[in-house]
Amino acid sequence: MPVPRLTHLSELARETRRQLWLGAGCFALMLAAALIALHALSAQAALQRHVERGQQHAGVALTLQQQLWSYAAAPASREPSIGAEQLKRSVEEIRLDDVSIGALERRAFAAAVDHLSEARASAAAGQLDAATATRAALADASAALRQLQHVQTEALRRQQAQAAELANFARQVLIGAALLTVILGLLFGVLGWRNMRANRHALGQLDQLAHEDGLTGVLNRRALDERLPVEQARAIRSGAKLTVVMIDLDHFKRFNDKRGHGAGDELLRGAAQAWRRQLRPTDLLARYGGEEFTLVLPACDSAQALQLVERLRPLVPEMQTFSAGVATLELGESDEELLRRADQALMQAKRGGRNRSVVAGKEPQMALPLRVA
């Protein structure tokens, strides 16, 4: 089984940086959209103020017109309630935010009021027909007043158009920013999903590397230390047998010295893979260290374990042999004690001449002639 290759960390780092940039872009767009929305609301409020201001000045213009007619209609022999100076001051007070009435229009209205005042004075002195003088002066004053109203209207229209244009632009930008944010959010979600998949795959590879022996492809010592207590608890709970077999290749150092370390690695790899194909799905095969392996056999007693071991002997490449120690879980025994008993049985098999299996607490069994590399 080939050793899985871990995804390069730079790829994960680049993927993470892309997500961070997209996230920052989404945040910046949302912030810009919020600012534009506030600006649009401000423009809308300004437009509303312009409308209210225009209504106010329309009322002022109407009042001014009424005052002008009242001044013109007053008898020449009696001083009117609204004087000429008050009419001029009323014109000076007309303003539309930062746009004021032009000096030309003010002078025209003031001249019309002066003309009307002179006509009233001439009529009062009997020098001019009152009705004729009043009509002429009133026509001039009305023309000046209409000019004032026109200036007001144009200024209001321009400001309303500017505010409406600004509000429309802000609305379009806000919609575009929202659409772009949605698109970037979708891209961010896709990249996040891809990154999650890559991370899960990398974590799976790391977990596999942490629990798998790199040379033989079987479980390593760490995985054995984690899985054996689980199998022990399951056996105690179910009342089934649990047997551990410690296997050590005979004269492996001599084989390495004679054939080389490459051949020794191939021997270990070939033996482990051949053995694993003979095991049940519930059985565990781990490399305990060096040329030593451990078998964990759930629902299996020592006699069945011995039969399995004998089936494994001819599968070792290069006609090499191994010694085995077998131990079955006893009542109240811990996993460390079980491994220690199996290891002691293995030592007994090696001291007894190797190429044999020994059950913990029993005499050596199935002694076979030793084949030396």
C-alpha positions in Angstrom: 0.0 0.0 0.0 1.6 3.3 -1.0 2.1 5.9 1.6 -0.3 8.9 1.1 1.3 12.2 0.2 0.2 15.1 2.3 -1.2 18.1 0.5 1.5 20.8 0.4 1.0 23.4 3.1 1.6 26.3 0.7 -1.5 25.3 -1.3 -3.6 25.5 1.9 -1.9 28.8 2.8 -2.8 30.2 -0.7 -6.4 29.0 -0.4 -6.6 30.6 3.1 -5.1 33.9 1.7 -7.7 33.9 -1.1 -10.5 33.5 1.4 -9.1 36.3 3.6 -8.8 38.7 0.6 -12.3 37.8 -0.5 -13.6 38.3 3.0 -11.9 41.7 3.2 -13.3 42.6 -0.2 -16.8 41.7 0.9 -16.4 43.7 4.1 -15.1 46.7 2.2 -18.0 46.5 -0.3 -20.5 46.2 2.5 -18.9 49.1 4.3 -19.0 51.2 1.0 -22.6 50.2 0.4 -23.5 51.3 3.9 -21.8 54.7 3.4 -23.5 55.1 0.1 -26.8 54.2 1.6 -26.2 56.8 4.3 -25.2 59.3 1.6 -28.4 58.5 -0.3 -30.5 59.0 2.8 -28.7 62.3 3.4 -29.4 63.4 -0.2 -33.1 62.3 0.2 -33.3 64.3 3.4 -31.7 67.3 1.6 -34.2 67.0 -1.2 -37.0 67.0 1.3 -35.6 70.1 3.0 -35.4 71.8 -0.4 -39.1 71.0 -1.1 -40.0 72.4 2.3 -37.9 75.4 1.8 -39.4 76.0 -1.6 -42.9 75.8 -0.1 -41.9 78.3 2.6 -40.5 80.7 0.0 -43.5 80.3 -2.1 -45.5 81.4 0.9 -43.2 84.3 1.4 -43.6 85.3 -2.3 -47.3 85.1 -2.0 -47.3 87.3 1.1 -45.0 89.8 -0.7 -47.4 89.9 -3.6 -50.3 90.5 -1.3 -48.4 93.3 0.5 -47.6 94.8 -2.9 -51.2 94.8 -4.0 -52.3 96.2 -0.6 -49.7 99.0 -1.0 -50.9 99.7 -4.5 -54.6 99.6 -3.6 -54.3 101.9 -0.6 -55.8 105.4 -1.3 -53.3 108.0 -2.3 -54.5 110.3 0.4 -53.8 107.9 3.2 -50.5 106.2 4.2 -50.8 102.4 3.5 -50.3 99.9 6.3 -47.3 98.3 4.4 -44.7 100.9 3.5 -42.3 101.0 0.7 -39.2 100.4 2.9 -40.9 97.3 4.4 -41.5 95.9 0.9 -37.9 96.4 0.0 -36.7 94.7 3.3 -39.1 91.8 2.5 -37.3 91.3 -0.8 -33.9 91.4 0.9 -35.0 88.6 3.3 -36.0 86.2 0.5 -33.3 83.4 0.3 -33.2 79.8 -0.9 -30.6 78.0 1.2 -27.2 79.2 -0.2 -28.8 80.8 -3.3 -30.0 84.4 -2.8 -32.0 86.6 -5.0 -29.7 88.4 -7.5 -28.9 92.1 -7.1 -30.5 92.9 -10.5 -33.8 91.5 -9.5 -33.7 93.2 -6.2 -32.9 96.6 -7.8 -35.7 96.1 -10.3 -38.2 95.3 -7.5 -37.0 98.3 -5.4 -37.2 100.5 -8.5 -40.8 99.3 -9.1 -41.7 100.0 -5.5 -40.1 103.5 -5.7 -42.0 104.1 -9.0 -45.2 103.1 -7.2 -44.4 105.4 -4.3 -43.8 108.3 -6.7 -47.0 107.6 -8.5 -48.9 107.6 -5.2 -47.2 110.9 -4.2 -48.1 112.5 -7.6 -51.7 111.3 -7.3 -51.9 112.6 -3.8 -50.6 116.0 -5.0 -53.1 116.1 -7.8 -50.4 116.0 -10.4 -51.4 112.6 -11.9 -54.4 110.5 -12.2 -54.2 108.1 -9.3 -55.6 105.1 -11.2 -53.3 105.6 -14.2 -50.2 106.0 -12.0 -51.1 103.1 -9.9 -51.6 100.8 -12.8 -48.3 101.7 -14.4 -46.3 101.3 -11.2 -48.2 98.2 -10.3 -47.3 96.7 -13.7 -43.7 97.4 -13.1 -43.8 96.0 -9.5 -45.6 92.9 -10.7 -43.0 92.3 -13.4 -40.3 92.6 -10.8 -42.1 90.2 -8.5 -42.6 87.7 -11.2 -38.9 87.9 -11.9 -38.2 87.2 -8.2 -40.5 84.3 -8.3 -38.8 83.0 -11.4 -35.3 83.2 -9.8 -36.7 81.3 -6.7 -38.3 78.7 -8.9 -35.2 78.1 -11.0 -32.9 77.9 -7.9 -35.2 75.4 -6.3 -35.5 73.3 -9.4 -31.7 73.1 -9.9 -31.2 72.1 -6.3 -34.0 69.5 -6.5 -32.5 68.1 -9.7 -29.1 67.9 -8.2 -30.4 66.1 -5.1 -32.5 63.7 -7.2 -29.5 63.0 -9.4 -27.4 62.3 -6.4 -30.0 60.1 -4.8 -30.4 58.1 -8.1 -26.7 57.7 -8.5 -26.4 56.5 -4.9 -29.3 54.1 -5.4 -27.6 52.6 -8.5 -24.2 52.3 -6.8 -25.9 50.7 -3.8 -27.6 48.1 -6.0 -24.4 47.4 -7.8 -22.5 47.0 -4.6 -25.1 44.7 -3.2 -25.0 42.5 -6.3 -21.2 42.5 -6.3 -21.2 41.6 -2.6 -23.6 38.7 -3.2 -21.3 37.4 -6.0 -18.2 37.7 -3.9 -20.1 36.1 -1.0 -20.9 33.1 -3.3 -17.3 32.9 -4.4 -16.2 33.1 -0.7 -18.6 30.3 0.1 -17.3 28.1 -2.7 -13.7 28.7 -1.7 -14.6 28.1 1.9 -16.2 24.8 0.9 -13.2 23.8 -1.1 -10.9 24.8 1.7 -12.9 22.7 4.2 -12.7 19.7 1.9 -8.9 20.2 1.5 -8.6 20.6 5.3 -10.6 17.4 5.9 -8.5 15.6 3.3 -5.3 16.9 4.9 -6.5 16.0 8.4 -7.4 12.5 7.1 -3.9 12.1 5.6 -2.3 13.4 8.8 -4.4 10.9 10.9 -3.4 8.1 8.5 0.3 9.1 8.7 0.0 9.3 12.5 -1.4 5.8 12.8 0.2 4.0 9.9 3.7 2.6 9.6 5.4 4.3 6.7 7.4 1.3 5.6 5.0 -1.6 5.8 1.6 0.2 5.5 0.2 -1.6 8.6 -0.7 0.1 11.9 2.1 1.6 13.9 2.8 1.5 17.7 0.7 4.6 18.3 -2.4 3.0 16.6 -1.8 -0.2 18.6 -1.7 1.6 21.9 -5.0 3.3 21.0 -6.9 0.3 19.5 -5.9 -2.4 22.0 -7.7 -0.9 25.0 -10.8 -0.5 22.8 -10.7 -4.1 21.7 -10.1 -5.2 25.3 -13.1 -3.2 26.6 -15.3 -4.7 23.8 -14.1 -8.2 24.7 -14.9 -7.7 28.4 -18.3 -6.2 27.6 -19.3 -9.0 25.2 -17.6 -11.9 27.0 -15.7 -12.9 23.9 -12.0 -14.0 23.8 -9.2 -11.6 22.8 -5.8 -12.9 21.9 -2.6 -11.0 21.2 0.3 -12.5 19.2 3.8 -11.0 19.2 5.8 -12.0 16.1 9.6 -11.4 15.6 11.5 -12.3 12.4 14.3 -14.7 13.1 17.9 -13.4 12.6 16.7 -10.3 10.8 20.0 -8.5 11.6 21.9 -11.2 9.9 19.6 -11.0 6.9 20.2 -7.2 6.8 24.0 -7.6 7.0 24.0 -10.2 4.2 21.4 -8.7 1.8 21.4 -5.0 2.7 18.9 -2.7 4.3 16.9 -2.3 1.1 16.3 -6.1 1.0 15.4 -6.0 4.7 12.8 -3.3 4.1 11.3 -5.3 1.3 11.2 -8.4 3.5 9.3 -6.5 6.2 7.0 -4.9 3.7 6.3 -8.1 1.8 5.6 -10.1 5.0 3.3 -7.5 6.5 1.2 -7.2 3.3 1.0 -11.0 2.9 -0.1 -11.4 6.4 -2.7 -8.7 6.3 -4.4 -10.4 3.4 -5.0 -13.5 5.5 -6.6 -11.6 8.4 -10.3 -10.9 9.1 -11.6 -7.4 8.8 -11.8 -7.2 12.6 -8.2 -8.3 13.2 -5.4 -5.8 13.7 -1.8 -6.0 12.5 0.7 -3.5 13.8 4.4 -3.0 13.5 5.5 -3.0 17.1 9.1 -1.9 16.3 12.0 -3.0 14.1 11.3 -6.5 12.9 8.6 -7.1 15.5 4.9 -7.2 14.7 1.7 -7.5 16.9 -1.5 -9.3 16.0 -4.7 -8.4 17.9 -7.4 -11.1 17.3 -10.9 -10.4 18.7 -13.2 -13.4 19.3 -10.2 -15.8 19.0 -8.7 -18.1 21.6 -5.1 -19.3 21.8 -5.7 -22.5 19.7 -7.3 -20.5 16.9 -4.5 -18.0 17.1 -1.9 -20.8 16.7 -3.7 -22.1 13.6 -3.6 -18.6 12.1 0.1 -18.2 12.9 0.9 -21.4 11.2 -0.9 -20.2 8.1 1.2 -17.0 8.1 4.6 -18.8 8.3 5.0 -19.8 4.7 4.0 -16.3 3.5 7.2 -14.7 4.7 9.4 -13.8 1.6 12.8 -15.2 1.1 11.8 -18.3 3.1 12.5 -16.5 6.3 11.1 -17.7 9.6 9.7 -16.0 12.7 9.0 -16.7 16.4 5.6 -16.0 18.0 4.3 -15.5 21.5 0.6 -15.9 22.1 -1.4 -14.6 25.1 -5.2 -14.6 25.6 -6.8 -12.0 27.8 -7.5 -13.1 31.3 -10.1 -11.8 33.8 -9.0 -8.5 35.3 -6.0 -8.2 33.1 -5.0 -4.8 31.6 -3.8 -4.3 28.0 -0.2 -3.7 29.2 -0.2 -6.9 31.1 -1.6 -8.8 28.1 1.1 -7.4 25.8 3.8 -8.2 28.4 2.7 -11.8 28.7 2.7 -12.2 24.9 6.2 -10.6 24.7 7.4 -13.0 27.4 6.0 -16.0 25.4 7.9 -14.6 22.4 11.1 -14.5 24.4 10.5 -18.1 25.4 10.0 -19.1 21.8 13.3 -17.4 20.8 15.2 -19.0 23.7 13.7 -22.3 22.7 15.3 -22.3 19.3 13.2 -19.8 17.2 10.9 -20.6 14.3 8.2 -21.7 16.8 5.1 -20.4 18.7 4.7 -20.4 22.4 1.4 -19.8 24.3 1.9 -17.8 27.5 2.0 -20.2 30.5 2.4 -23.3 28.3 5.2 -25.3 26.8 6.6 -24.4 23.4 4.5 -25.9 20.5 5.1 -26.8 16.9 8.9 -26.6 16.9 10.1 -26.4 13.3 13.6 -26.6 11.9 15.3 -23.1 11.7 16.0 -21.8 8.3 18.8 -19.3 8.3 19.3 -16.7 5.6 
